Amino acid sequence: MTTTLYERLGAAKGITKLVDDIVDHHMNNPVINARYLPLKDNPERFAMIRQHTINFLCRSRRTPEV
């Protein structure tokens, strides 16, 4: 049986780590971080966007939300 991309990424746990890594890289990239740094001042919005991104990537694989 072939494993899916979702499974190879580590399912919801792996996708959550992937999103966290991407956010970290964006926040530390001086070329683009001006777009993302304001989220540090609004933790509720940051958490919402993070969760939406995780759900989007999980759902794109037709899996349940985390």
N, C-alpha and C positions, 0 to 999 in steps of 0.2 A: 504494500500500500504506500502511496506517495504522501509525504507530509506536506501540509499546506504552508504557505508563507506565514500565516498567523502562528502556526505551531513552531516553525523554525525561528520566528522572532521571540519565542518564549511565551506565547499566549498573552493574556492581559498583563501579567507581571512583567514580561519582557517589553511589551509596548509601553507600559508606564515608565520603565527605566529609560527606554529610547526617548520618550518625550522629555523626561527630566534632563537627559544629556543634551538634547537639542536646545532646550531652554537655557541651560547653563552656558553652552557655547555661544548662543545669541547674546546673552547678557554680557559676556566677556569679549565679544568681538567689537573693537572700536569703530569698525566701518558701519555696523548696523545697530549697535546697542542703544542709540538714542531713541529708536522706535520701541524698545522693550523696557528700558530702565524706569519709565514712569510707573510700570506695574509694581515696582517695589514699594511705592507709596500707597498702593491700593491692594492689599493682600486678598480681599474678597474677590475682586475682579480677576486677579492673577489666578486664584484657585479655580474660578469658573472657566477661564480660558484654557487652563491646563486640563481640566476635566473634559471640556468639550473636545479638545484635541485628542485626548486618549480615547474618548467614545467614538470620535470620527474614524480614527484608525482601526479600532476594534470592529466597528460596524461595517467598515469598508470590506471587511473579511466575512461579513454576515454572521457575526458573533454577538453575544449579548454585551450590553454596556457593563462597565466596571463599576 
